[in-house]
Amino acid sequence: MAKRQSGMVLNFVAWLTGVLVSLAVGFGLTDGVLYVKWIPLVVTQVAGWIVVITTLVSVVLAIIQK
């Protein structure tokens, strides 16, 4: 039973890390701090907003599912 709980904790930590990294990258793209060479800034900003929105939607869906 303890092994199952430790697996659940590890899964949660990995999920939370993914959410935080996704938000950091998304907001970095929207702010122009992160950019992709040879791609216009407006395209990377739109991509950043897509990352932020889809990450937030996935968080809400994960909470609803539980």
C-alpha positions in Angstrom: 0.0 0.0 0.0 2.9 2.4 0.8 4.4 1.8 -2.6 1.1 2.8 -4.3 0.9 6.0 -2.3 4.5 6.9 -3.1 3.7 6.3 -6.8 0.8 8.6 -6.5 2.9 11.3 -4.9 5.6 10.9 -7.5 3.0 11.2 -10.3 1.6 14.3 -8.7 5.1 15.9 -8.4 5.8 15.1 -12.0 2.5 16.5 -13.1 2.9 19.7 -11.1 6.5 20.1 -12.4 5.1 19.8 -16.0 2.4 22.4 -15.3 4.9 24.9 -13.8 7.4 24.4 -16.7 4.6 24.8 -19.3 3.4 28.0 -17.6 7.0 29.4 -17.4 7.7 28.7 -21.0 4.3 30.0 -22.1 4.6 33.3 -20.2 8.2 33.6 -21.4 7.1 33.4 -25.0 4.2 35.9 -24.5 6.6 38.4 -22.8 9.2 38.1 -25.5 11.8 36.8 -23.0 12.0 33.5 -24.9 11.9 33.5 -28.7 12.6 31.2 -31.6 15.1 32.5 -34.1 13.7 33.1 -37.6 10.1 33.1 -36.4 8.4 36.5 -36.0 7.8 37.6 -32.4 4.0 37.8 -32.9 4.0 34.1 -33.8 5.9 33.1 -30.7 3.6 35.2 -28.6 0.5 33.5 -30.0 2.2 30.2 -29.4 2.9 31.2 -25.8 -0.7 32.1 -25.2 -1.8 28.7 -26.7 0.6 27.0 -24.2 -0.7 29.0 -21.3 -4.4 28.5 -22.2 -4.1 24.7 -22.9 -2.1 24.2 -19.7 -4.8 26.0 -17.6 -7.5 24.0 -19.3 -5.7 20.8 -18.6 -5.3 21.7 -14.9 -9.1 22.5 -14.6 -9.9 19.2 -16.4 -7.6 17.2 -14.1 -9.2 18.8 -11.0 -12.7 18.1 -12.3 -11.7 14.5 -13.1 -10.6 13.9 -9.5 
